[in-house]
Amino acid sequence: MHPKQRLENHYLEQRRVQFDFSHTPEHWIYDNPFATHLINAVHLILPVGELWMCRSFNEALPYVTDEKLRADVKGFVHQEAHHASAHKVAQDYLRHYGYEIDDFITSLDTISKQLNTAPLGLALPQNLAYRWLTIRVGIAAAVEHFTTMLGTWCLDDQPWQNKTADEMMSDLMTWHLAEEVEHRSVAFDLYMHLCGEKNKTFAYLQRQMIMLAVAPGFTFAIYQCFKKLAQQDAQAKRYQNYGLLRSLAQTAIENARSKQVPSFFSMIFSLRHWVKPNYHPFYEGDTFKALQVIDNSPAVKALTQLRVC
């Protein structure tokens, strides 16, 4: 854990916010099917991925000897579990507009189950089971690097403000990404704790190998989710036959045009930080800014008022 992080003495809390998408239009980023479907892709992939991380982190808890880190891991799990719940509500919004997503989500869930305690159903001896646990937490840390970059982009650019998008869905995405910035260091701290202070070189080499798999895997998964949605939308015809490379190039074009999606190339460029031996997520975001955005979320304000009552 970074020393400055300890000085912040910030503890994570679960904010059980609620969202109602009954009045959210199909293209919630107005007049922009490409941006809508690209951002909506997270509704398909994140609930599965976040619950997978929760299971892995709960499995790691008995090995955590640092009390602050233990509290952070528990807070992380609580936040991610509610993120998954919120995006499941957004899945119902997609079903409402006739998108067939259930078979696709089932396939993602099947894949995630193959990466649980027994990879591909194989029972591992204790020493390999522990190593596999560090790899799973390392996968989470690599994914959290990207969600932190997305969160920082969202906080800095405020892409769905000024009445360019539906307020309810914008609130969900902004609240979620702000919490990603808030808990950005937990997965990395847990990974380094499990690997041990004496194994920093091994931990560094292992996390680079993990990112070599996660970066293309995460990119391809988002693309497949985007494609699944775009192919079911008559207003997204021009994007239905886009291949992976053309879709990635379109993110840069759309980012330059409207700022409503992040550029894939800026995300990849962020890996220049990850490859540094002294990398730490503490420097990749601003906790204070994240908390300001969270406190200004309409859903969080409604929750606060409910607690007062």
N, C-alpha and C positions, 0 to 999 in steps of 0.2 A: 504494500500500500504506500502511495506517495506521501511523504511527510506533510506537504501542504494540504493534502486531502484530510489528514488527521486533524490539522489545525482548523479546517472548516467545521469539523465536528457535526456534520450534517447527517441526519438519519432519514432513511427512506420511509415513506408511508404509502399505503395503498389508498387511492382515492376512488371510491366505488361510484364513479360518475355514470350517468345513464344518458342514452341517446335515443331519439325518436326520429326515424327516417320516413315516416308515413307521408310527409310532404316534400321529400327530396326528389328532384327530377332525375330521370335516367342519366342524363349527362350533367352531373352535378358541378363539374367545371364547365361553365356555360359556353356553348358553341364550340366545344373542343373535345370531340370523341377520343382523339389520341391520348390526350392528357388524362381524361377521365378513366379510360381503361388501363392505362399504365399505372396510375395510382391505385385503382381498384384491384389491381393484381395482388396487392398486399393483403386484401381481405381473404384471398384464397390460401395464401401460403403462410401467413403469420400465425394464425391460431394453432396450426399443426406444429410449426417450428417453436413457438413460444412455450407450448405445453411440453414439448420434448426437452427444452432447456430446463423447465421447472423440475421435471423428473430427474434429470442429470444432476442438478444443483442440490436437490434434496438427498440424493445418494451421496453427494460429496460432503454434506454437512458434518457427519461424524468425524471427518478428518481435519476439520477446521479448528485450530487451537487459539486463534486470535479472536477475542470477543467482539471487537469492532467489525472485523470481517464477517464473523458469524451473523451479526445483526444486519449487515449490508446484504448478505446472501439471502437471508429471510425476507428482507424488504424487497429485494430484486424479484424473488419468486412471487411474492404477493402482487407486485406491480404487473409482472408479465402475465400472471394468471388472469388479471382483470383486463389486460389488453386483449387477450385471446377471447374473453367473453364479449367485449365490445365489438370486435371484428366479426364475431359470429352473428351479432345483430345486423351488422352490415351485409353479411351473406344473405340474410332474409330479404334485405332491400334488393339485392340482385335477383333473387328468386321471384320477387314481386313483379319485376319487369321481364320475367320469362327466361332468364339465363339458366341454362342447365349446367350446374356446377358440382352436383353431388358425387358423380362418378369420379370426377377429377380430384375432389377433396379426399375421397376414399383412397385413391391411388397414392396421394401424398402421405396420408396417414399410414398406409402400408409400408411405404419407404421409411418413414420415421421409426416405425417399430422394429425395422431391421437394424437400426442403429442404437438400440437400447442396451441394457446390461449385457445381454448375450448377442453379440453382433452376428447377423445372419443365422441366428438360432444356435450358435456355438457356445458351449459352456467353457469358460476360460478359467485356468488356475488363478489363484489369488494374486500373484505378482503381475500377471498379464491383465487381470481384471482391473487392477489399480491403474496400470498404464493406459488401458483403454478408457478409463474414467478421465484421466488427464487429457486424452485426445478429444473426448467429447466436450469437455469444458473448454479446450483450446478452439474447437469448432465454434462454440458459442462466442468466445472472445473475438474470433475473426468476423463472425456475423455482426457482433455488436460494434465492431469498428465501422462497418458500413452503415448501420442504423444511426450511429453517432454522426457520421458525415451527413446523412440525410437530415438528421435533426438540426445540425448546425446550419445547413442550407436553409431549412424551413424557418428557423429563428431569425436568420440574417436577411433573407429575401422576402419573407412574408408573402408567399406565392399566391395565396387564395384570399387575399384581403380586397378591399375597395369594391365589394359587390361583384367580384368576378366569379364567385362560386357560391354554392349552397352553404349557408352558415352552419347548419348542423353537421354536415360531413366534414367541412373545413375544421370545425371545432374538434371533432374526433381525431382527425389526422394531426392537427397542431398539438393538441394535448398529449397524444401518444408520442410524437417525436420529441416534444419537450421532456417527457419523462425518460426517453432514451438518452438524452443528453444528461439528465440528472443522475442516472445510474450507470453512466458510460464506463466507469472503471471497475465495476464489480466482477465481471466475468474474467477480465485480465488479471485482477488481483487474486482471484480464486485459483486461476491457472498457475500463476507463479507460486502461490502458497503450496499447492499440491506438488508441484515439481521440486520445490525445496530451494532454499537459498544457496546450497552448495552445487546445484545443478543448473546454474544460469545459462551456461553455454549450450547444454542439451536442450533446455527450455526454449532458447532462442532458435536453435536449428529446427526443433520440432514445430514451433509455431509458424516458421517460414514454409515448411512442408505442408502444414495444414492449410495455410492461405493459398498455396498453389492449387489445392483442390477446391477450397471454398469460393474463391473469387469467380472462377468460371461456372461453378455449380450454382451459386447464388444468382449470377447474371442469367444463366439459362433458365432457371426456375421462374424468375420474374418474367422473362420473355414468353415462356410457355403459358403462364397465367394470363398475360396480356393478349396473346394470340387466341387463347380459348374464349375470352370475352369479345374481342374484336370480330371474330368470325361469326358471332351471333347477333351482330348489330348492323342493320342495313345502312346506317349513317356512317359506318366505319369501313365501307367497302374498299376504299383506297389503301387501307392498312392491312386488309385481311391476308394478302399474299406477301406481305413484307417478310423477308428472311431475317435472321438474327442480326447480321451486320447492318442491313438497311434500317432496322428498327433502332439499333444503337445510335446510328448516325442521326436518325430523326430526333432522338432525345436532345442532341446538341443543337439542332435547328430550332426545336420547340423551346428550349431553354433560352436561346438568344432572342427568339421572337416574343415569347410571352412570360418567361420566367416561371411557368406553372409546373414544370417538371425539372428534376435535376439532370444535368448532363452526365451521361455515362462516363465520358472521358475525364471529367473532374473527379468522379468517384475513383477511377483507376489511378489518377494522378495522386490521390490521397495515400496510396500505398507507399509513397516515398517516405512517409513517417513510420509506417509499420515495419519496414525493413531495417530501421535503425536499431542497434543493440540497446540503446537507452530509451526506446519508445515507451511512453505511458499515456493512456487515454486521458489522464487529467488535463493535458495540454490541448486536447482536441475539441474542447467545448467550454462553455461558460455556465457554471451551475447557477449563478445569480440571475443571468438572463433567462435561463430555463424556468426558474422558479417564478420570475415575474410573469412570463407567458402563461404558466400553469395557473397562477392566481387570477389572471384576467380571463381565463376560459369561462364562457357562460355555463358550461356543465359543472365546473368546479365551484363557481359562485352559487349555483343552485344547490349543490350539495352542502356548501357551507351554511346557507340560509336554512336548509332542512335540519342541520345539526343544531343550529341556534334555537329553532322552534322546538 
